[in-house]
Amino acid sequence: MIELQDVSKSYGAQRVVDRISLHVEAGETLVLLGGSGSGKTTTMKMINRLIEPTSGTILVDGRNVAVTLPHELRRRIGYVIQRLGLFPHMTVAENIGITPRLLGWEAGRIQERVNSLLELVELDREVISARLPHELSGGQAQRVAVARALAAEPPVLLLDEPFGALDPITRERLQASFCHIRQKLRLTAVFVTHDMVEAMVVGDRVGVMKDGRLLQIGTVQELASNPADPYVSELISAPQRQASLVTAKLGGPGS
């Protein structure tokens, strides 16, 4: 469904993404994992042409994205960001329905889609539909952002650290909700995060990035059993180290 072929991005002499090649199968969630400045967000934004690659080829559903007008491409690719980007002057229902309206859907079809998506993201439409973004909690607003990204029934969803600003309990709930939604809709997704635990929870495969390079890509089990780089090994073992520290604090085995 998504393929990057020898893709690079440079700003002057600085190469921020260095000759990345990868593919994402239909229905798969690929997590791009790495620290700040690793190139993971730039890589994801090149898929929907929010950033144009310096070189290389990107295919979505077999079609070169370079030959598609950017606004047409983005209407076929759902996009969720940490800062949400909800329009503050629009209600929840209007925010979710904006892309279908731009695509010329009939009002009745839009309303039906809005209602079904609010149910999908576990929000009460009778309570939520008429609210403005500032009247929502962080978790509610993030659910609305996911619903809006899904409104035009896109086959591909891009998520840029969507749950990073939320409290741990809300974040865990939304991670579980995302897994349910993408399995139910059989979405193809690219999910950017710096959190190894989140990558383990939401991803089918994980691509580890550092300094603009893709160090390794595979399932968590593959990365753990045969890390290609010391940085990969360190990332994979981080949750276990943290768990050991928490266990010790709680007075568990080995404390």
DRENDO-1510 file (C-alpha; in Angstrom, 1 decimal, always signed):
<recs>
REC; n; res; u; v; w
REC; 1; MET; +0.0; +0.0; +0.0 .
REC; 2; ILE; +2.9; +2.4; +0.8 .
REC; 3; GLU; +6.4; +2.1; -0.6 .
REC; 4; LEU; +9.4; +4.4; -0.3 .
REC; 5; GLN; +12.3; +3.8; -2.7 .
REC; 6; ASP; +15.6; +5.3; -1.8 .
REC; 7; VAL; +14.0; +8.5; -0.4 .
REC; 8; SER; +16.1; +11.4; +0.9 .
REC; 9; LYS; +15.5; +14.9; +2.2 .
REC; 10; SER; +18.1; +17.6; +2.4 .
REC; 11; TYR; +18.0; +21.2; +3.6 .
REC; 12; GLY; +21.1; +22.7; +1.9 .
REC; 13; ALA; +24.1; +20.6; +2.9 .
REC; 14; GLN; +22.2; +18.9; +5.8 .
REC; 15; ARG; +20.6; +15.5; +4.9 .
REC; 16; VAL; +17.8; +14.9; +7.4 .
REC; 17; VAL; +16.5; +11.7; +5.7 .
REC; 18; ASP; +19.1; +9.5; +4.1 .
REC; 19; ARG; +18.1; +7.1; +1.3 .
REC; 20; ILE; +15.3; +5.3; +3.1 .
REC; 21; SER; +13.5; +2.3; +1.5 .
REC; 22; LEU; +10.6; +0.6; +3.1 .
REC; 23; HIS; +7.1; -0.8; +2.4 .
REC; 24; VAL; +3.9; -1.0; +4.4 .
REC; 25; GLU; +1.5; -3.8; +3.5 .
REC; 26; ALA; -2.3; -3.2; +3.2 .
REC; 27; GLY; -3.8; -3.4; +6.6 .
REC; 28; GLU; -0.5; -3.1; +8.4 .
REC; 29; THR; +0.6; -0.5; +11.0 .
REC; 30; LEU; +4.3; +0.5; +10.7 .
REC; 31; VAL; +5.7; +2.5; +13.6 .
REC; 32; LEU; +8.6; +4.8; +12.9 .
REC; 33; LEU; +10.5; +5.0; +16.2 .
REC; 34; GLY; +13.3; +7.3; +17.1 .
REC; 35; GLY; +14.4; +10.3; +19.1 .
REC; 36; SER; +14.1; +14.0; +18.3 .
REC; 37; GLY; +15.9; +14.8; +15.0 .
REC; 38; SER; +15.9; +11.2; +13.8 .
REC; 39; GLY; +13.9; +12.0; +10.7 .
REC; 40; LYS; +10.8; +10.0; +11.5 .
REC; 41; THR; +8.3; +12.8; +11.2 .
REC; 42; THR; +9.9; +14.2; +8.0 .
REC; 43; THR; +9.7; +10.7; +6.5 .
REC; 44; MET; +6.0; +10.4; +7.3 .
REC; 45; LYS; +5.2; +13.9; +6.0 .
REC; 46; MET; +6.8; +13.1; +2.6 .
REC; 47; ILE; +4.2; +10.4; +2.2 .
REC; 48; ASN; +1.4; +13.0; +1.9 .
REC; 49; ARG; +3.6; +15.7; +0.4 .
REC; 50; LEU; +3.5; +18.0; +3.4 .
REC; 51; ILE; +7.3; +17.8; +2.8 .
REC; 52; GLU; +8.7; +17.2; -0.7 .
REC; 53; PRO; +11.5; +14.7; -1.0 .
REC; 54; THR; +14.8; +15.8; -2.4 .
REC; 55; SER; +15.2; +12.5; -4.2 .
REC; 56; GLY; +13.6; +9.0; -4.4 .
REC; 57; THR; +10.1; +7.7; -5.2 .
REC; 58; ILE; +7.1; +7.3; -2.9 .
REC; 59; LEU; +4.2; +5.1; -4.0 .
REC; 60; VAL; +0.7; +5.0; -2.4 .
REC; 61; ASP; -1.5; +2.1; -3.6 .
REC; 62; GLY; +0.9; +1.7; -6.5 .
REC; 63; ARG; +0.8; +5.3; -7.7 .
REC; 64; ASN; +3.6; +7.8; -7.5 .
REC; 65; VAL; +2.5; +10.6; -5.1 .
REC; 66; ALA; +4.5; +13.1; -7.2 .
REC; 67; VAL; +2.0; +12.9; -10.0 .
REC; 68; THR; -1.0; +13.7; -7.7 .
REC; 69; LEU; -1.9; +17.2; -6.7 .
REC; 70; PRO; -1.0; +17.6; -3.0 .
REC; 71; HIS; -4.5; +18.6; -1.9 .
REC; 72; GLU; -6.1; +15.7; -3.8 .
REC; 73; LEU; -3.5; +13.3; -2.3 .
REC; 74; ARG; -4.2; +14.5; +1.3 .
REC; 75; ARG; -7.9; +14.1; +1.0 .
REC; 76; ARG; -7.2; +10.4; +0.4 .
REC; 77; ILE; -4.9; +10.1; +3.3 .
REC; 78; GLY; -6.0; +10.6; +6.9 .
REC; 79; TYR; -3.7; +12.6; +9.1 .
REC; 80; VAL; -3.6; +12.9; +12.9 .
REC; 81; ILE; -1.1; +15.2; +14.7 .
REC; 82; GLN; -0.4; +15.7; +18.4 .
REC; 83; ARG; -1.5; +19.4; +18.2 .
REC; 84; LEU; -4.8; +18.2; +16.8 .
REC; 85; GLY; -5.4; +21.0; +14.3 .
REC; 86; LEU; -9.2; +21.1; +15.0 .
REC; 87; PHE; -10.8; +24.3; +13.7 .
REC; 88; PRO; -11.7; +26.3; +16.8 .
REC; 89; HIS; -14.7; +28.0; +15.3 .
REC; 90; MET; -16.3; +24.8; +14.1 .
REC; 91; THR; -18.3; +22.3; +16.2 .
REC; 92; VAL; -17.2; +18.7; +16.6 .
REC; 93; ALA; -19.6; +17.6; +13.8 .
REC; 94; GLU; -18.4; +20.3; +11.5 .
REC; 95; ASN; -14.8; +19.4; +12.1 .
REC; 96; ILE; -15.4; +15.8; +11.3 .
REC; 97; GLY; -17.4; +16.5; +8.2 .
REC; 98; ILE; -15.1; +19.1; +6.7 .
REC; 99; THR; -13.3; +16.8; +4.2 .
REC; 100; PRO; -16.4; +15.0; +3.0 .
REC; 101; ARG; -18.0; +18.5; +2.4 .
REC; 102; LEU; -14.9; +19.5; +0.4 .
REC; 103; LEU; -15.3; +16.3; -1.6 .
REC; 104; GLY; -18.9; +17.2; -2.4 .
REC; 105; TRP; -20.7; +14.6; -0.3 .
REC; 106; GLU; -24.5; +15.1; +0.3 .
REC; 107; ALA; -25.5; +16.5; +3.7 .
REC; 108; GLY; -27.3; +13.3; +4.7 .
REC; 109; ARG; -24.3; +11.2; +3.9 .
REC; 110; ILE; -22.0; +13.5; +5.9 .
REC; 111; GLN; -24.3; +13.4; +8.9 .
REC; 112; GLU; -24.5; +9.6; +8.8 .
REC; 113; ARG; -20.7; +9.4; +8.5 .
REC; 114; VAL; -20.2; +11.8; +11.4 .
REC; 115; ASN; -22.6; +9.8; +13.7 .
REC; 116; SER; -21.0; +6.5; +12.8 .
REC; 117; LEU; -17.5; +7.9; +13.5 .
REC; 118; LEU; -18.4; +9.3; +16.8 .
REC; 119; GLU; -19.7; +5.9; +17.8 .
REC; 120; LEU; -16.5; +4.3; +16.5 .
REC; 121; VAL; -14.3; +6.6; +18.6 .
REC; 122; GLU; -16.6; +6.0; +21.6 .
REC; 123; LEU; -18.0; +9.5; +22.0 .
REC; 124; ASP; -21.7; +10.3; +22.7 .
REC; 125; ARG; -22.9; +12.2; +19.7 .
REC; 126; GLU; -25.9; +13.7; +21.6 .
REC; 127; VAL; -23.4; +15.2; +24.0 .
REC; 128; ILE; -20.4; +16.0; +21.8 .
REC; 129; SER; -21.6; +16.9; +18.3 .
REC; 130; ALA; -22.4; +20.6; +19.0 .
REC; 131; ARG; -19.4; +21.3; +21.2 .
REC; 132; LEU; -16.5; +23.5; +20.1 .
REC; 133; PRO; -12.9; +22.2; +20.5 .
REC; 134; HIS; -12.2; +24.3; +23.6 .
REC; 135; GLU; -15.1; +22.6; +25.4 .
REC; 136; LEU; -13.5; +19.1; +25.0 .
REC; 137; SER; -11.0; +17.3; +27.3 .
REC; 138; GLY; -7.7; +16.3; +25.8 .
REC; 139; GLY; -8.8; +12.8; +25.3 .
REC; 140; GLN; -12.1; +13.8; +23.7 .
REC; 141; ALA; -10.3; +16.2; +21.3 .
REC; 142; GLN; -7.9; +13.5; +20.2 .
REC; 143; ARG; -10.7; +11.1; +19.5 .
REC; 144; VAL; -12.4; +13.8; +17.4 .
REC; 145; ALA; -9.1; +14.3; +15.5 .
REC; 146; VAL; -9.0; +10.6; +14.7 .
REC; 147; ALA; -12.6; +10.7; +13.6 .
REC; 148; ARG; -11.9; +13.6; +11.3 .
REC; 149; ALA; -8.9; +11.9; +9.8 .
REC; 150; LEU; -11.2; +8.9; +9.0 .
REC; 151; ALA; -14.1; +10.9; +7.7 .
REC; 152; ALA; -13.5; +10.5; +3.9 .
REC; 153; GLU; -12.9; +6.7; +4.3 .
REC; 154; PRO; -9.2; +6.9; +3.5 .
REC; 155; PRO; -7.3; +3.6; +3.0 .
REC; 156; VAL; -4.2; +5.2; +4.6 .
REC; 157; LEU; -3.8; +6.9; +8.0 .
REC; 158; LEU; -0.7; +8.8; +9.1 .
REC; 159; LEU; -0.3; +9.6; +12.8 .
REC; 160; ASP; +2.4; +11.9; +14.2 .
REC; 161; GLU; +2.9; +11.3; +17.9 .
REC; 162; PRO; -0.9; +11.6; +18.3 .
REC; 163; PHE; -1.1; +10.6; +22.0 .
REC; 164; GLY; +2.2; +12.1; +23.3 .
REC; 165; ALA; +0.7; +15.1; +25.2 .
REC; 166; LEU; -2.0; +13.0; +27.0 .
REC; 167; ASP; -1.9; +11.7; +30.6 .
REC; 168; PRO; -0.8; +8.0; +30.9 .
REC; 169; ILE; -4.3; +6.6; +31.5 .
REC; 170; THR; -5.9; +8.5; +28.6 .
REC; 171; ARG; -3.0; +7.6; +26.4 .
REC; 172; GLU; -3.4; +3.9; +27.2 .
REC; 173; ARG; -7.1; +4.0; +26.4 .
REC; 174; LEU; -6.5; +5.8; +23.1 .
REC; 175; GLN; -3.8; +3.3; +22.1 .
REC; 176; ALA; -6.2; +0.5; +22.7 .
REC; 177; SER; -9.0; +2.4; +20.8 .
REC; 178; PHE; -6.7; +3.0; +17.9 .
REC; 179; CYS; -5.8; -0.7; +17.7 .
REC; 180; HIS; -9.5; -1.6; +17.6 .
REC; 181; ILE; -10.3; +1.0; +15.0 .
REC; 182; ARG; -7.6; +0.1; +12.5 .
REC; 183; GLN; -8.3; -3.6; +12.8 .
REC; 184; LYS; -12.0; -3.0; +12.3 .
REC; 185; LEU; -11.5; -0.8; +9.3 .
REC; 186; ARG; -8.4; -2.7; +8.0 .
REC; 187; LEU; -6.5; +0.5; +7.8 .
REC; 188; THR; -2.9; +0.9; +6.6 .
REC; 189; ALA; -1.1; +3.2; +9.0 .
REC; 190; VAL; +2.2; +4.8; +9.6 .
REC; 191; PHE; +2.5; +5.8; +13.3 .
REC; 192; VAL; +5.4; +8.1; +14.5 .
REC; 193; THR; +6.5; +7.9; +18.1 .
REC; 194; HIS; +9.6; +8.2; +20.4 .
REC; 195; ASP; +8.1; +5.7; +22.9 .
REC; 196; MET; +9.2; +2.1; +22.6 .
REC; 197; VAL; +6.2; +0.8; +24.7 .
REC; 198; GLU; +3.8; +2.6; +22.5 .
REC; 199; ALA; +5.5; +1.2; +19.4 .
REC; 200; MET; +5.1; -2.3; +20.9 .
REC; 201; VAL; +1.4; -1.8; +21.6 .
REC; 202; VAL; +0.2; -0.3; +18.3 .
REC; 203; GLY; +2.6; -1.6; +15.7 .
REC; 204; ASP; +2.8; -4.7; +13.6 .
REC; 205; ARG; +6.4; -3.8; +12.6 .
REC; 206; VAL; +8.8; -1.1; +13.9 .
REC; 207; GLY; +11.3; +0.9; +11.9 .
REC; 208; VAL; +14.0; +2.4; +14.1 .
REC; 209; MET; +15.5; +5.6; +12.9 .
REC; 210; LYS; +18.5; +7.7; +14.0 .
REC; 211; ASP; +20.2; +10.6; +12.3 .
REC; 212; GLY; +18.0; +10.3; +9.3 .
REC; 213; ARG; +18.8; +6.7; +8.6 .
REC; 214; LEU; +16.6; +3.6; +9.0 .
REC; 215; LEU; +18.7; +1.4; +11.2 .
REC; 216; GLN; +16.4; -1.6; +11.2 .
REC; 217; ILE; +12.8; -2.6; +10.5 .
REC; 218; GLY; +10.9; -5.7; +11.7 .
REC; 219; THR; +8.6; -7.1; +14.3 .
REC; 220; VAL; +9.5; -6.4; +17.9 .
REC; 221; GLN; +10.5; -10.0; +18.3 .
REC; 222; GLU; +12.9; -9.7; +15.3 .
REC; 223; LEU; +14.4; -6.5; +16.6 .
REC; 224; ALA; +14.9; -8.0; +20.1 .
REC; 225; SER; +16.4; -11.3; +18.9 .
REC; 226; ASN; +18.7; -9.8; +16.3 .
REC; 227; PRO; +19.3; -6.1; +16.7 .
REC; 228; ALA; +21.3; -4.6; +13.8 .
REC; 229; ASP; +22.7; -1.7; +15.8 .
REC; 230; PRO; +23.5; -1.0; +19.5 .
REC; 231; TYR; +20.9; +1.8; +19.4 .
REC; 232; VAL; +18.2; -0.7; +18.4 .
REC; 233; SER; +19.3; -3.0; +21.2 .
REC; 234; GLU; +19.1; -0.1; +23.7 .
REC; 235; LEU; +15.6; +1.0; +22.6 .
REC; 236; ILE; +14.2; -2.5; +22.7 .
REC; 237; SER; +15.6; -3.2; +26.2 .
REC; 238; ALA; +14.4; +0.1; +27.6 .
REC; 239; PRO; +10.9; -1.1; +28.7 .
REC; 240; GLN; +12.4; -4.1; +30.5 .
REC; 241; ARG; +14.9; -1.8; +32.4 .
REC; 242; GLN; +12.0; +0.5; +33.3 .
REC; 243; ALA; +9.9; -2.4; +34.5 .
REC; 244; SER; +12.7; -3.6; +36.7 .
REC; 245; LEU; +13.1; -0.2; +38.3 .
REC; 246; VAL; +9.3; +0.0; +38.9 .
REC; 247; THR; +9.3; -3.5; +40.3 .
REC; 248; ALA; +12.1; -2.6; +42.7 .
REC; 249; LYS; +10.3; +0.6; +43.8 .
REC; 250; LEU; +7.2; -1.5; +44.6 .
REC; 251; GLY; +9.2; -4.0; +46.5 .
REC; 252; GLY; +8.7; -6.9; +44.0 .
REC; 253; PRO; +11.0; -9.8; +43.2 .
REC; 254; GLY; +14.7; -8.9; +43.3 .
REC; 255; SER; +14.2; -5.6; +45.1 .
</recs>
